[in-house]
Amino acid sequence: MSAIKLAVELLENIHRIMELGQPIPREILTLGAQITDANGAIFDAAHNFAGCIPGIHEVLRRQGLLEGIWCLNPNETLSPGQRDEIDRVYASYPHLNDDEFVSEHLDAWLEGKFF
């Protein structure tokens, strides 16, 4: 399942829980913490978001959507330890990435074919 589909289903589930006035299940709270951890690594919260754009570029590079993590400002790079943090969240939360979905469609997208 792609992370996009997961996000939509999660949001629908949360809306349903809120409408019914039910307590938030532990699994959703855990998933929220995992998403926060992954976002912290990718967007470089530990370094005041200094590596935010290179972090996003690193994820896109891993998916084959970019050839590198270059930025307009050549001094804008991953922060120290950021790549290791991205590796960690990738390994810890494989269910949060949409790499499989991207891989399935990458060739078509690169040829300009969209759904």
C-alpha distances in whole Angstrom, upper triangle without the diagonal:
4,7,8,7,7,10,11,11,12,15,16,16,18,20,21,22,24,26,26,28,26,26,23,21,21,17,17,20,19,15,18,20,17,16,20,20,18,19,23,22,21,23,26,27,30,32,32,29,31,28,26,26,26,23,21,22,21,18,18,20,18,15,18,19,22,25,26,26,29,31,34,35,36,36,33,31,29,31,32,29,26,25,25,24,21,21,21,18,16,17,17,14,11,8,10,9,8,10,8,7,11,12,11,13,16,19,19,19,21,23,23,21,19,17
4,5,5,6,9,10,11,12,14,16,16,18,20,21,22,24,26,27,28,27,26,23,22,22,18,17,20,19,15,17,19,16,14,18,19,16,17,20,20,18,20,23,25,27,29,29,26,28,25,23,22,23,20,17,19,19,15,15,17,16,13,16,16,19,22,23,23,26,27,30,32,32,33,30,28,26,28,30,27,24,23,23,22,18,19,20,17,14,16,17,13,11,8,8,7,5,8,7,5,8,11,10,12,14,17,17,16,19,21,21,19,16,15
4,5,5,6,9,10,10,12,14,15,16,18,20,21,22,24,25,26,25,24,21,20,20,16,15,17,16,12,13,16,13,11,14,15,13,13,17,17,15,17,20,21,24,26,26,23,25,22,20,20,21,18,15,17,17,13,14,17,15,13,16,16,19,22,22,22,25,25,28,30,31,31,27,26,24,25,27,25,22,21,21,19,16,17,18,14,13,15,15,11,10,7,6,6,5,9,9,8,10,13,13,14,16,19,19,18,20,23,22,21,18,17
4,5,5,6,9,10,11,12,14,15,17,19,20,21,23,25,26,25,24,21,21,21,18,16,18,18,14,15,18,16,13,16,18,15,15,19,19,17,18,22,22,25,27,26,23,26,23,20,20,21,19,16,18,19,15,15,18,17,15,17,16,19,23,23,23,25,26,28,30,31,32,28,27,25,27,29,27,24,23,24,22,19,20,21,17,16,19,18,15,14,11,9,9,7,11,11,9,11,14,14,14,15,19,18,17,20,22,21,19,16,15
4,5,5,6,8,10,11,12,14,15,17,18,20,21,23,24,23,23,20,20,21,17,15,18,18,15,16,19,17,15,18,20,17,18,21,22,20,22,25,26,28,30,30,27,29,27,24,24,25,22,20,22,22,18,18,21,20,17,20,19,22,26,27,26,29,29,32,34,35,35,32,30,29,30,32,30,27,26,27,25,22,23,23,19,18,20,20,16,15,11,11,11,9,13,12,10,12,15,14,15,17,20,19,18,22,23,22,20,17,15
4,6,5,6,9,10,10,12,14,15,16,18,20,21,22,21,20,17,16,17,14,12,15,15,11,12,15,14,12,15,17,15,16,19,20,19,20,23,24,26,29,28,26,28,26,23,24,25,22,19,22,22,18,19,22,20,18,21,21,24,27,27,26,29,30,32,34,35,35,31,30,28,29,31,28,25,25,25,23,20,21,21,17,16,18,17,13,12,9,8,10,9,13,13,12,14,17,17,17,19,23,22,21,24,26,25,24,21,19
4,5,5,6,9,10,10,12,14,15,16,18,20,21,20,19,16,16,17,14,11,14,14,11,11,14,13,10,13,16,14,14,17,19,17,18,21,22,25,27,26,23,26,24,21,22,23,20,18,21,21,18,18,22,21,19,22,21,23,27,27,26,28,28,31,32,33,33,30,29,26,28,30,28,24,24,25,22,20,21,21,17,17,19,18,14,14,11,9,11,11,14,15,14,15,18,19,19,20,24,23,22,25,27,25,24,21,20
4,5,5,6,9,10,11,12,14,15,17,19,20,19,20,17,17,19,16,13,16,17,14,14,17,17,14,17,19,18,17,21,22,21,21,25,25,28,30,29,26,29,27,24,24,26,24,21,23,24,21,21,24,23,21,24,23,25,29,29,28,31,30,33,34,36,36,32,32,30,31,33,31,28,28,29,26,23,25,25,21,20,23,22,18,17,14,13,14,13,17,17,15,17,20,19,19,21,25,24,22,25,27,25,24,20,18
4,5,5,6,9,10,11,12,14,15,17,18,17,18,15,15,16,14,12,15,16,13,14,17,16,15,18,20,19,19,22,24,23,24,27,27,30,32,31,29,32,30,27,27,29,26,23,26,26,23,23,26,25,23,26,25,28,31,32,31,34,33,36,37,39,39,35,34,32,33,35,33,30,29,30,27,25,26,25,21,21,23,21,17,17,14,13,15,14,18,18,16,18,21,20,21,23,26,26,24,28,29,28,26,23,20
4,5,5,6,9,10,10,12,14,15,16,15,15,12,12,13,11,8,11,12,10,10,14,14,12,15,17,17,17,20,22,21,22,24,24,27,29,28,26,30,28,25,26,28,24,22,25,25,22,23,26,25,23,26,26,28,32,32,30,33,33,35,36,38,38,34,33,30,31,33,31,28,28,28,25,23,24,23,20,20,21,19,16,16,13,12,14,15,19,19,17,20,23,22,23,25,28,28,26,29,32,30,28,25,23
4,5,5,6,9,10,11,12,14,15,15,15,12,13,15,14,10,13,15,12,11,15,15,13,15,19,18,17,20,23,22,22,25,24,27,29,28,26,29,28,25,26,28,25,23,26,26,23,24,27,26,25,28,26,29,32,32,31,33,33,35,36,38,37,34,33,31,32,34,32,29,29,30,26,24,26,25,22,22,24,22,19,19,16,14,17,17,21,21,19,21,24,24,24,26,30,29,27,30,32,30,29,25,23
4,5,5,6,9,10,11,12,14,14,15,13,14,17,15,12,15,17,15,15,18,19,17,19,22,21,21,24,26,25,25,29,28,31,33,32,30,33,32,28,29,31,28,26,29,30,26,27,30,29,27,30,29,31,35,35,34,36,36,38,39,41,41,37,36,34,35,37,35,32,32,33,30,28,29,29,25,25,27,25,21,22,18,17,19,19,23,23,21,23,26,25,25,28,31,29,28,31,33,31,29,26,23
4,5,5,6,9,10,11,12,11,12,10,10,13,12,9,13,15,13,13,17,17,16,19,21,21,21,24,26,26,26,29,28,31,33,32,30,34,33,29,31,32,29,27,30,30,27,28,31,30,28,31,30,33,36,37,35,38,37,40,41,42,42,38,37,35,36,37,35,32,33,33,29,28,29,28,24,24,26,23,20,21,17,17,19,20,23,23,22,24,27,26,27,29,33,32,30,34,35,34,32,28,26
4,5,5,6,9,10,10,10,10,8,10,12,12,8,11,13,12,11,15,16,15,17,20,20,20,22,25,24,25,27,26,29,31,30,28,32,31,28,30,32,28,27,30,30,27,28,32,30,29,32,31,33,37,36,35,37,37,39,40,41,41,37,36,34,34,36,34,31,32,32,28,27,29,27,24,24,26,23,20,22,18,17,20,21,24,25,24,26,29,28,29,31,34,33,32,35,37,35,34,30,28
4,5,5,6,9,10,10,12,11,13,16,15,12,14,17,16,15,18,20,18,20,23,23,22,25,27,27,27,29,28,31,33,32,30,34,33,30,31,33,31,28,32,32,29,30,34,33,31,34,33,35,38,38,37,39,38,40,41,43,43,39,38,36,37,39,37,34,35,35,31,30,32,31,27,28,29,27,24,25,21,20,23,23,27,27,25,27,30,30,30,32,35,34,32,36,38,35,34,30,28
4,5,5,6,9,9,11,10,12,16,15,13,15,18,17,17,20,21,20,22,25,25,25,28,30,30,30,32,31,34,37,35,34,37,36,33,34,36,33,31,34,35,32,32,36,35,33,36,35,37,41,41,39,42,41,43,44,46,46,42,41,39,39,41,39,36,37,37,34,32,34,32,29,29,31,28,25,26,22,22,24,24,28,28,26,29,32,31,31,34,37,36,34,38,39,37,35,32,29
4,6,5,6,5,7,7,9,13,13,11,13,16,15,15,18,20,19,21,24,24,24,27,29,29,29,32,30,33,35,34,33,36,36,33,34,36,33,32,35,35,32,33,36,35,33,37,36,38,42,41,40,42,42,44,45,46,46,42,41,39,39,40,38,35,36,36,33,31,33,31,28,29,30,27,24,25,22,21,25,25,29,29,28,30,33,33,33,35,39,38,36,39,41,40,38,34,32
4,5,5,6,8,8,11,15,15,13,14,17,17,16,19,21,20,21,24,25,24,27,29,29,29,31,29,32,35,33,32,36,35,32,34,36,33,32,35,36,33,34,37,36,35,38,37,39,42,42,40,42,41,43,44,46,45,41,41,39,39,40,38,36,37,37,33,32,34,32,29,30,32,29,26,27,24,23,26,27,31,31,30,32,35,34,35,37,40,39,37,40,42,40,39,35,33
4,5,8,11,12,14,18,18,16,17,21,20,19,23,24,23,24,28,28,28,30,33,32,32,35,33,36,38,36,35,39,38,35,37,39,36,34,38,38,35,36,40,39,37,40,39,41,45,44,42,45,44,45,47,49,48,44,44,42,42,44,42,39,40,40,37,35,37,36,32,33,34,32,29,30,27,26,28,29,33,33,31,33,36,36,36,38,41,40,38,42,43,41,39,36,33
4,5,9,11,13,17,17,16,17,21,20,20,23,25,24,26,29,29,29,31,34,34,34,36,35,37,40,38,37,41,40,37,39,41,38,36,40,40,37,38,41,40,38,42,41,43,47,46,45,47,46,48,49,51,50,46,46,43,44,45,43,40,41,41,38,37,38,36,33,34,35,32,29,31,27,27,30,30,34,34,32,35,38,37,37,40,43,42,40,44,45,43,41,38,36
4,7,9,12,15,17,15,16,19,20,19,22,24,24,24,27,29,28,30,33,33,33,35,33,35,38,36,36,40,39,36,38,41,38,36,40,40,37,38,42,40,39,42,41,44,47,46,44,47,46,48,48,50,49,46,45,43,42,44,42,39,41,40,37,36,38,35,32,34,35,31,29,31,28,27,30,31,35,35,34,36,39,39,39,41,44,43,42,45,47,45,43,40,38
4,6,9,12,14,12,13,17,17,17,20,22,22,23,26,27,27,29,31,32,32,34,32,34,37,36,35,39,39,36,38,40,36,35,39,39,35,37,40,39,38,41,40,43,46,45,43,46,45,47,48,50,49,45,44,41,41,42,40,38,39,38,35,34,36,33,30,31,32,29,26,28,25,25,28,29,33,33,32,35,37,37,38,40,43,43,41,44,46,45,43,39,37
4,6,9,11,10,11,14,15,15,17,19,20,20,23,25,25,26,29,30,30,32,29,31,35,33,33,37,36,34,36,38,34,34,37,37,34,36,39,37,36,40,39,41,44,44,42,44,44,46,46,48,47,43,42,39,39,40,37,35,36,35,32,32,33,31,27,29,30,26,24,27,24,23,27,28,32,32,32,34,37,37,38,40,43,43,41,44,46,45,43,40,38
4,7,8,7,7,10,11,11,13,16,16,17,19,21,21,23,25,26,27,28,26,28,31,30,30,33,33,30,33,34,31,30,33,33,30,32,35,33,33,36,36,38,41,40,38,41,40,43,43,44,43,39,38,35,35,36,34,32,33,32,28,28,29,27,24,26,26,23,21,23,20,20,23,25,28,29,28,31,33,33,34,36,40,39,38,41,43,42,40,37,35
4,5,6,7,9,10,11,13,15,16,17,19,20,21,23,25,26,27,28,27,29,32,31,31,34,33,31,33,34,31,30,33,33,29,32,35,32,32,35,35,37,40,39,38,41,40,43,44,45,44,40,38,35,35,36,33,31,32,31,27,27,28,25,22,24,24,21,19,21,18,18,22,24,27,27,27,30,32,32,33,35,39,39,37,40,43,41,40,37,35
4,5,5,6,9,10,11,12,14,15,17,18,20,21,23,24,25,27,25,26,30,30,29,32,31,30,32,33,29,29,32,31,28,31,33,31,31,34,34,36,39,38,36,39,39,42,42,43,42,38,37,33,33,33,30,29,30,28,25,25,26,23,20,22,22,18,17,19,17,17,21,23,26,27,27,29,31,32,33,35,38,39,37,40,43,42,40,37,36
4,5,5,6,9,10,10,12,14,15,16,18,20,21,22,24,25,24,26,29,29,28,31,30,28,30,31,27,26,30,28,25,28,30,28,27,31,31,33,36,35,34,37,37,40,40,41,40,37,35,31,31,32,29,27,27,26,23,23,23,21,18,19,19,16,14,16,13,14,18,20,23,23,23,26,28,28,30,31,35,35,34,36,39,38,37,34,32
4,5,5,6,9,10,10,12,14,15,16,18,20,21,22,24,22,24,27,27,26,29,28,26,28,29,25,24,28,27,24,26,29,27,26,30,30,32,35,34,32,35,35,38,38,39,38,35,33,30,30,31,28,26,27,26,23,22,23,21,18,19,20,16,14,16,13,13,17,19,22,23,22,25,27,28,29,30,34,34,32,35,38,37,35,32,31
4,5,5,6,9,10,11,12,14,15,17,19,20,21,22,20,22,25,25,24,28,27,25,27,28,25,24,28,27,24,27,30,28,28,31,31,33,35,34,32,35,35,37,38,39,37,34,32,29,29,29,27,25,26,25,21,21,23,20,17,19,20,16,14,17,15,14,18,21,24,25,25,27,29,30,31,32,36,36,34,37,40,39,38,34,33
4,5,5,6,9,10,11,12,14,15,17,19,20,21,19,21,24,24,24,27,26,24,26,27,23,23,26,25,23,25,28,26,26,29,29,31,33,32,30,34,34,37,37,37,36,32,31,27,27,27,24,23,23,22,19,19,20,17,14,16,16,13,11,14,13,12,16,19,22,23,23,25,27,28,30,31,34,35,33,36,39,38,37,34,33
4,5,5,6,9,10,10,12,14,15,16,18,19,18,20,23,23,22,25,24,22,24,25,21,20,24,23,20,22,25,23,22,26,26,28,30,30,28,31,31,34,34,35,34,30,29,26,26,26,24,21,22,21,18,17,18,16,13,14,15,12,9,12,10,9,13,15,18,19,20,22,24,25,26,27,31,31,30,32,35,34,33,30,29
4,5,5,6,9,10,10,12,14,15,16,18,16,18,21,21,20,23,22,20,22,24,20,19,23,22,20,22,25,23,23,27,26,28,31,29,27,30,30,32,33,34,33,29,27,25,24,26,23,21,22,21,18,17,19,17,13,16,17,14,12,14,13,11,14,17,20,21,21,23,25,27,27,28,32,32,30,32,36,34,34,31,30
4,5,5,6,9,10,10,13,14,15,16,14,16,19,19,19,22,21,19,22,23,19,19,23,22,20,22,25,23,24,27,27,28,31,29,27,30,29,32,32,33,31,28,26,23,22,23,21,19,20,19,15,15,17,15,12,14,15,12,11,14,13,12,15,18,21,23,23,24,26,28,29,30,33,34,32,34,37,36,36,33,32
4,5,5,6,9,10,11,12,14,15,14,16,19,19,18,21,20,18,21,21,17,17,20,19,17,20,22,20,20,24,24,25,28,26,24,27,27,31,31,31,30,26,24,21,21,22,19,17,17,16,13,13,14,12,8,11,12,9,7,11,10,8,12,15,17,19,20,21,23,25,26,26,30,31,29,31,34,34,33,31,30
4,5,5,6,8,10,10,12,13,13,15,18,18,16,19,18,16,18,19,15,15,18,17,15,17,20,18,19,22,22,23,26,24,22,25,25,28,28,29,28,24,23,20,20,21,19,16,17,17,13,12,14,13,9,11,13,11,9,11,10,7,10,13,16,18,18,19,21,23,24,24,28,29,27,28,32,31,30,28,27
4,6,5,6,9,10,10,11,10,12,15,15,14,17,16,14,17,18,15,15,18,18,16,19,21,20,21,24,23,24,27,25,22,25,25,27,27,28,27,23,22,19,18,20,18,15,17,17,13,13,15,13,10,13,15,13,11,14,14,11,13,16,19,21,22,22,24,26,27,27,31,31,29,31,34,33,33,30,30
4,5,5,6,9,10,10,9,11,14,15,14,17,15,14,17,17,14,15,18,16,15,18,20,19,20,23,23,24,26,24,21,24,24,27,27,27,25,22,20,17,16,17,15,12,14,13,9,10,12,10,7,11,12,10,10,13,13,11,13,16,18,21,22,22,24,26,27,27,31,32,30,31,34,34,34,31,32
4,5,5,6,8,10,10,12,14,15,13,16,14,12,15,15,11,11,15,13,11,14,17,15,16,19,19,20,22,20,18,21,21,25,25,25,24,20,18,15,15,16,14,11,12,12,8,7,10,9,5,8,10,9,8,10,11,8,10,13,14,17,18,18,20,23,24,23,27,28,26,27,30,30,30,28,28
4,5,5,6,8,8,11,13,13,11,14,12,10,12,13,10,10,13,13,11,14,17,16,17,20,19,19,22,20,17,20,19,22,22,23,22,18,17,14,15,16,15,12,13,14,10,9,13,12,9,11,14,13,11,13,14,10,11,14,16,19,19,19,21,24,24,23,27,28,25,26,30,29,30,27,28
4,6,5,5,5,7,10,10,9,12,11,9,13,13,10,11,15,14,13,16,18,18,19,22,21,21,23,21,18,20,20,23,22,23,21,17,16,13,12,14,12,10,12,12,9,9,13,12,9,12,15,14,13,16,17,13,14,17,19,22,23,22,24,27,27,26,30,31,28,29,33,32,33,31,31
4,6,5,7,8,10,11,9,11,9,9,12,11,8,10,13,11,11,14,16,15,17,19,19,19,20,18,15,18,18,21,21,21,19,16,14,10,10,11,9,6,8,9,5,5,9,9,7,10,12,12,12,14,16,13,13,16,17,20,21,20,22,25,26,24,28,30,27,28,31,31,32,30,31
4,6,8,10,11,12,9,11,8,7,9,8,5,6,9,8,8,11,13,12,14,17,16,16,18,15,12,15,15,19,18,19,18,14,12,9,10,13,11,8,9,10,8,6,10,11,9,10,13,14,13,14,15,12,12,14,15,18,19,18,20,23,23,21,25,26,24,24,28,27,28,27,28
4,6,9,9,9,6,8,6,4,7,8,6,7,10,11,11,13,15,15,17,19,18,17,19,17,13,15,15,17,17,18,17,13,12,10,10,13,13,9,11,13,11,10,13,14,12,14,17,17,16,17,18,15,15,17,18,21,22,20,23,25,25,24,27,28,25,26,29,29,30,28,29
4,5,6,7,5,6,5,5,9,9,7,10,12,12,13,15,17,17,19,21,20,19,21,18,14,16,15,18,17,17,16,12,11,8,7,10,10,7,10,11,9,9,13,13,12,15,17,17,17,19,20,17,17,20,20,24,25,23,25,28,28,26,30,31,28,29,32,32,33,31,32
4,5,5,5,8,8,8,12,13,11,13,16,15,16,19,20,20,22,24,24,23,24,21,18,20,19,21,20,20,18,15,14,12,10,12,12,10,13,14,11,12,15,15,14,16,19,18,18,20,21,18,19,22,23,26,27,25,28,31,31,29,33,34,31,32,35,34,35,33,34
4,6,7,9,9,10,14,14,12,15,17,17,17,21,22,22,24,26,26,24,26,22,19,21,20,22,21,21,18,16,14,12,9,10,10,9,12,13,10,12,15,14,14,17,19,18,19,21,23,20,21,24,25,28,29,28,30,33,33,31,35,36,34,34,38,37,38,36,37
4,5,6,7,9,13,13,12,15,17,16,18,20,21,22,24,26,25,24,25,21,18,19,17,20,17,18,15,13,12,10,7,9,10,9,13,14,12,14,17,17,17,19,21,21,22,24,25,22,23,25,26,29,30,29,31,34,34,32,35,37,34,33,37,37,38,36,38
4,6,8,9,12,13,13,15,17,18,19,21,22,23,25,27,26,24,26,23,19,19,18,19,17,19,16,13,13,12,10,12,14,12,16,17,15,16,19,19,18,21,24,23,23,25,26,23,23,26,27,30,30,29,31,34,34,32,35,37,34,34,37,36,38,36,37
4,5,5,9,10,9,11,14,14,15,17,19,20,22,23,22,21,22,19,16,16,15,17,15,16,14,11,11,10,9,12,13,11,14,16,14,14,17,18,17,19,22,21,21,23,24,20,20,23,23,27,27,25,28,31,30,28,32,33,30,30,33,32,34,32,34
4,6,8,9,9,12,13,14,16,18,18,20,22,23,22,20,21,18,14,14,12,14,12,13,11,8,8,8,7,10,12,10,13,16,14,15,18,19,18,20,23,23,23,25,26,23,22,24,25,28,29,26,29,32,31,29,32,33,30,30,33,33,34,33,35
4,6,5,6,9,10,10,12,14,15,16,18,20,19,17,18,14,11,11,10,13,12,12,10,7,6,5,5,9,10,8,10,13,12,12,15,16,16,17,20,21,21,22,23,20,19,21,21,25,25,23,25,28,28,26,29,30,27,27,30,30,32,30,32
4,6,5,6,9,10,11,13,14,16,17,19,17,16,17,15,11,12,11,13,13,14,13,9,9,8,9,13,13,10,12,15,13,12,15,17,15,16,20,20,19,20,22,18,17,19,19,23,23,21,23,26,26,24,27,28,25,25,28,28,29,28,29
4,5,5,6,9,10,11,12,14,16,16,14,13,15,12,8,9,8,10,11,12,12,8,8,8,11,14,15,12,13,16,15,13,16,18,17,18,21,22,21,21,23,19,17,18,19,22,22,19,22,25,24,21,24,25,22,22,25,25,26,25,27
4,5,5,6,9,10,10,12,14,15,14,11,12,9,6,7,7,10,10,11,10,7,6,5,9,12,13,10,10,13,13,11,14,17,16,16,19,21,20,20,22,19,17,18,18,22,22,19,21,24,23,21,24,25,22,21,25,25,27,26,28
4,5,5,7,9,10,11,13,14,14,12,14,11,8,10,11,14,14,14,14,10,8,6,9,12,11,8,8,11,10,8,11,13,12,13,16,17,17,17,19,16,14,16,15,19,20,18,19,23,22,20,23,25,22,22,26,25,27,26,27
4,5,5,6,9,10,11,13,11,10,13,11,8,11,11,14,15,16,16,12,11,10,12,15,15,11,11,14,13,10,13,15,13,13,17,18,17,16,18,14,12,13,13,17,17,15,17,20,19,17,21,22,19,19,23,22,24,22,24
4,5,5,6,9,10,10,9,7,9,7,5,8,9,12,13,13,14,11,10,10,13,16,16,12,11,15,14,12,14,17,16,15,18,20,19,18,20,17,14,15,14,17,17,15,16,20,19,16,19,20,18,17,21,20,22,21,24
4,5,5,6,9,10,10,8,9,7,6,9,11,15,16,15,15,13,10,9,12,14,13,10,8,11,12,9,10,14,13,12,15,17,17,16,18,16,13,14,13,16,17,14,16,19,19,16,19,21,19,18,22,22,24,23,25
4,5,5,6,9,9,9,11,10,9,12,14,17,19,18,19,16,13,12,14,16,15,12,10,12,12,8,10,13,11,10,13,15,14,13,15,12,9,10,9,13,14,11,13,16,16,14,18,19,17,17,21,21,22,21,22
4,5,5,6,5,6,9,9,8,11,13,16,18,18,19,16,15,14,17,19,18,15,13,16,16,12,14,16,15,13,16,18,17,15,17,14,11,10,9,13,13,10,11,15,14,11,15,16,14,13,17,17,19,18,20
4,5,5,6,4,6,6,7,10,13,16,18,17,18,16,14,13,17,18,18,15,12,15,16,12,13,17,16,14,17,19,18,17,18,17,13,13,11,14,15,11,12,16,15,12,15,17,15,14,18,18,20,20,22
4,5,8,8,9,9,10,13,16,20,21,20,21,18,16,14,17,19,17,14,11,14,14,11,11,14,13,11,13,16,15,13,16,14,11,11,8,11,13,10,10,14,15,12,15,17,16,15,19,20,21,21,22
4,6,8,10,11,12,15,17,21,23,22,23,21,18,17,20,22,20,17,15,17,17,13,13,16,15,12,15,17,16,13,15,13,10,9,6,9,10,7,7,11,11,9,12,14,12,12,16,17,17,17,18
4,6,7,9,11,14,17,20,22,21,23,21,19,18,22,23,22,19,17,19,20,16,16,19,18,15,18,21,20,17,18,17,13,12,9,11,12,8,8,11,11,8,10,13,11,10,14,15,16,16,18
4,7,9,11,13,15,17,20,20,22,19,18,18,21,24,23,20,18,20,20,17,18,21,19,17,20,22,21,18,19,18,14,12,10,13,12,8,10,12,11,8,10,12,9,9,12,13,14,14,17
4,6,7,9,11,14,17,16,18,16,15,15,19,21,21,18,16,19,20,16,17,21,20,18,21,23,22,20,22,20,16,15,13,16,16,12,13,16,15,11,13,15,13,11,15,15,17,18,20
4,7,9,12,14,17,15,18,16,15,15,19,21,21,19,16,19,20,17,18,22,21,19,22,25,24,22,24,22,19,18,15,18,18,15,15,18,17,13,14,17,15,13,16,17,20,20,23
4,6,9,12,14,12,14,13,11,12,16,17,18,15,13,17,18,15,16,20,20,18,21,24,23,22,24,22,19,19,16,20,20,17,17,21,20,16,18,20,18,16,19,20,23,23,26
4,7,10,11,10,12,9,8,9,12,15,15,13,11,15,16,14,15,18,18,17,20,23,22,21,23,21,18,19,17,20,21,18,19,22,21,18,20,22,20,18,22,22,24,24,27
4,7,8,7,9,8,8,10,13,16,17,15,14,18,19,17,19,22,22,21,24,26,26,25,27,24,22,22,20,24,24,21,22,25,24,20,22,24,21,19,23,23,26,26,29
4,5,6,8,6,8,10,13,17,18,16,16,20,20,18,21,23,23,22,26,27,27,26,28,25,23,23,22,26,25,22,24,27,25,22,24,26,22,21,24,24,27,26,29
4,6,9,8,10,14,16,19,22,19,20,23,23,22,24,27,26,26,29,31,30,30,31,28,26,26,25,29,28,25,27,30,27,25,26,27,24,22,25,25,28,28,31
4,5,5,9,12,14,17,20,18,19,22,23,21,24,27,26,27,30,31,31,31,32,29,27,28,27,31,30,27,29,32,30,27,29,31,27,26,29,28,31,31,34
4,5,7,11,13,16,18,17,17,21,22,21,23,26,26,26,29,31,30,30,32,30,27,28,27,30,31,27,29,32,30,27,29,31,28,26,29,29,32,32,35
4,6,10,11,13,16,15,16,19,20,20,22,24,25,25,28,30,30,30,32,29,28,29,28,31,32,29,30,34,32,29,31,33,30,29,32,32,35,34,37
4,7,9,12,15,13,14,17,17,17,20,22,22,22,25,27,27,27,29,26,24,25,25,28,29,26,27,31,30,27,29,31,28,26,30,30,32,31,34
4,6,9,11,10,10,14,14,14,16,19,19,19,22,24,24,24,27,24,22,23,22,26,27,24,25,29,28,25,28,30,27,26,29,29,32,31,33
4,7,8,6,7,10,11,10,13,15,15,16,19,20,21,21,24,21,19,21,21,24,25,23,24,28,27,25,28,30,27,26,30,30,32,31,33
4,6,5,8,10,10,11,14,15,16,17,19,20,21,22,25,22,21,24,23,27,28,26,27,31,31,28,31,33,30,30,33,33,35,34,36
4,6,8,9,10,12,13,14,16,17,19,20,21,23,26,23,23,25,24,28,30,28,29,32,32,30,33,35,33,32,36,36,38,37,38
4,6,5,6,9,10,11,13,14,15,16,18,20,23,21,20,23,22,26,27,26,27,30,31,29,32,34,32,31,35,36,37,36,37
4,5,5,6,9,10,11,12,14,15,16,18,20,18,17,20,19,23,24,23,24,27,28,26,29,31,29,28,32,32,34,32,34
4,5,5,6,9,10,10,12,14,15,16,19,17,16,18,17,20,22,21,21,25,25,23,26,29,27,26,30,30,32,31,32
4,5,5,6,9,10,10,12,14,15,18,17,16,19,18,21,24,22,23,26,27,25,28,31,29,29,32,33,34,33,34
4,5,5,6,9,10,10,12,14,16,15,15,18,17,21,23,22,23,26,27,25,29,31,29,29,33,33,34,32,33
4,5,5,6,9,10,10,11,14,12,11,14,14,17,19,18,19,22,23,22,25,27,25,25,29,29,30,29,29
4,6,5,6,9,10,10,14,13,12,15,14,17,19,18,18,22,23,22,25,27,26,26,29,30,31,30,30
4,5,5,6,8,10,13,12,13,16,16,18,21,20,21,24,25,24,28,30,28,29,32,33,33,32,32
4,5,5,6,8,10,9,10,13,14,16,18,18,19,22,23,23,26,28,26,27,31,31,31,29,29
4,6,6,5,9,8,7,11,10,13,15,15,16,19,20,20,23,25,24,24,28,28,28,27,27
4,6,6,10,10,10,13,13,14,17,18,18,20,23,22,25,27,26,27,30,31,31,30,30
4,6,9,9,11,14,15,16,19,20,20,22,25,24,28,30,28,29,33,33,33,31,31
4,5,6,8,11,12,14,16,17,18,20,22,22,25,27,26,27,30,31,30,28,27
4,5,6,9,9,10,13,14,14,16,19,19,22,24,23,24,27,28,27,25,25
4,6,8,10,10,12,14,15,16,18,19,23,24,23,25,28,28,26,24,23
4,7,9,11,12,13,15,16,18,18,22,23,22,23,27,26,25,23,22
4,6,8,9,10,11,13,15,15,19,20,18,20,23,23,22,20,20
4,6,5,6,9,10,11,12,15,16,15,17,20,20,19,17,16
4,5,5,6,9,10,10,13,15,14,15,18,19,18,17,17
4,5,5,6,9,10,13,14,14,16,18,19,18,17,16
4,5,5,7,8,12,12,12,14,16,17,15,13,12
4,5,5,6,9,10,9,11,14,14,13,12,12
4,5,5,8,10,10,11,14,15,14,14,14
4,6,8,9,10,12,13,14,13,12,12
4,6,6,6,9,10,11,9,9,9
4,5,5,6,9,10,10,10,11
4,5,5,6,9,9,10,12
4,5,5,6,5,7,9
4,5,5,5,6,9
4,5,7,9,12
4,6,9,12
4,6,10
4,7
4
